[in-house]
């Protein structure tokens, strides 16, 4: 077993959730990959403008992922 697989695949590491967000101020799209719930993110382009959730990234893009 690969040591990286053992660490990443362990129960201690939550699965990453990919979400797509959009800034109303500058119209930028931002993808956030996080193992924790994202509560109140701000736009990294504007610095302090709140961003609006578009949805889970795979479903917004029409992608389907499966375990191999």
C-alpha positions in Angstrom: 0.0 0.0 0.0 1.2 3.5 -0.9 1.8 5.7 2.2 0.0 8.6 0.4 -3.0 6.5 -0.3 -3.0 5.3 3.3 -3.1 8.9 4.6 -5.5 10.4 2.0 -7.8 7.4 2.1 -8.0 7.3 5.9 -11.0 8.0 8.1 -9.1 11.1 9.4 -9.3 12.9 6.0 -12.8 14.0 5.0 -13.6 13.8 1.3 -13.2 17.1 -0.6 -16.3 18.8 -1.8 -16.0 20.9 -4.9 -18.5 23.8 -5.2 -18.8 26.6 -7.8 -19.4 30.2 -6.6 -19.9 33.5 -8.4 -19.1 37.0 -7.3 -21.9 39.5 -8.0 -19.5 42.4 -8.0 -16.8 41.4 -10.5 -18.7 38.4 -12.1 -15.8 36.0 -11.4 -16.4 32.3 -11.0 -14.6 30.6 -8.1 -14.2 26.9 -7.5 -13.7 25.9 -3.9 -12.5 22.4 -2.9 -12.9 21.9 0.8 -13.1 19.1 3.3 -15.1 21.4 5.7 -18.4 23.2 5.0 -17.8 26.6 3.4 -19.8 29.2 5.4 -19.3 32.8 4.2 -16.6 32.9 1.6 -15.5 36.2 0.0 -14.3 36.8 -3.5 -10.5 36.4 -3.9 -10.5 38.8 -6.8 -12.4 41.7 -5.1 -11.1 41.0 -1.6 -14.2 41.4 0.4 -17.3 41.0 -1.8 -19.5 38.0 -0.7 -19.9 35.3 -3.3 -23.0 33.3 -4.2 -23.2 29.5 -4.4 -24.0 28.2 -7.8 -24.0 24.5 -6.7 -21.8 21.4 -6.5 -19.1 21.7 -9.2 -19.7 18.2 -10.8 -23.5 18.8 -11.2 -23.1 22.4 -12.4 -20.7 21.2 -15.1 -22.8 18.1 -15.9 -20.0 15.7 -14.9 -20.4 12.3 -13.3 -17.8 10.7 -11.2 -17.6 7.1 -10.2 -15.3 5.1 -8.0 -13.1 2.8 -10.0 
